[in-house]
């Protein structure tokens, strides 16, 4: 499996866990949010050593972009 797909899958898993912990329903635009977070992590985090915090920051940035 390509490392980009693996990274996106891992980001998606982290995001799902975040949604579950916040007791949220899966949003209708889930795929769009995951794509936004994925691009944000690629642009701002270490592509090898990114963390859960990077996903949280990406989600926060997505929320802020909708204001």
VEXDREN-2710 file (C-alpha; in Angstrom, 1 decimal):
% VEXDREN-2710
k/r/px/py/pz
1/UNK/0.0/0.0/0.0
2/UNK/1.3/3.5/-0.9
3/UNK/2.5/5.5/2.1
4/UNK/0.2/8.4/1.2
5/UNK/-2.8/6.1/1.4
6/UNK/-1.6/4.6/4.6
7/UNK/-1.1/8.1/6.1
8/UNK/-4.6/9.2/5.0
9/UNK/-6.1/6.0/6.5
10/UNK/-4.3/6.6/9.8
11/UNK/-5.5/10.2/9.9
12/UNK/-9.0/9.0/9.2
13/UNK/-8.8/6.5/12.1
14/UNK/-7.6/9.2/14.4
15/UNK/-10.4/11.5/13.3
16/UNK/-13.0/8.7/13.9
17/UNK/-11.6/8.2/17.4
18/UNK/-11.9/11.9/18.0
19/UNK/-15.5/12.0/16.8
20/UNK/-16.3/9.0/19.0
21/UNK/-14.6/10.5/22.1
22/UNK/-16.6/13.8/21.6
23/UNK/-19.8/11.7/21.2
24/UNK/-20.5/13.3/17.9
25/UNK/-22.4/11.8/15.0
26/UNK/-20.5/11.3/11.8
27/UNK/-20.9/14.5/9.8
28/UNK/-22.4/14.4/6.3
29/UNK/-19.3/16.0/4.9
30/UNK/-17.0/13.6/6.7
31/UNK/-14.9/12.8/3.6
32/UNK/-14.3/16.6/3.0
33/UNK/-13.2/17.1/6.6
34/UNK/-10.8/14.1/6.4
35/UNK/-9.4/15.5/3.1
36/UNK/-8.9/18.9/4.7
37/UNK/-7.2/17.5/7.7
38/UNK/-5.0/15.3/5.5
39/UNK/-3.8/18.2/3.4
40/UNK/-3.3/20.3/6.6
41/UNK/-1.1/17.6/8.1
42/UNK/0.9/17.2/4.9
43/UNK/1.5/21.0/4.8
44/UNK/2.2/21.7/8.5
45/UNK/3.4/18.5/10.2
46/UNK/6.3/16.2/9.9
47/UNK/5.1/13.7/7.3
48/UNK/6.8/10.8/9.1
49/UNK/6.3/11.8/12.7
50/UNK/2.9/13.5/12.7
51/UNK/0.7/12.9/15.8
52/UNK/-2.8/12.8/17.0
53/UNK/-2.3/16.5/18.0
54/UNK/-1.7/17.3/14.4
55/UNK/-5.1/15.8/13.5
56/UNK/-6.8/17.8/16.3
57/UNK/-5.2/21.0/15.0
58/UNK/-6.2/20.2/11.5
59/UNK/-9.8/19.7/12.6
60/UNK/-9.7/22.9/14.6
61/UNK/-8.4/24.7/11.5
62/UNK/-11.3/23.2/9.4
63/UNK/-13.8/24.5/12.0
64/UNK/-12.2/27.9/11.9
65/UNK/-12.2/28.0/8.1
66/UNK/-16.0/27.7/8.2
67/UNK/-16.5/30.9/10.3
END
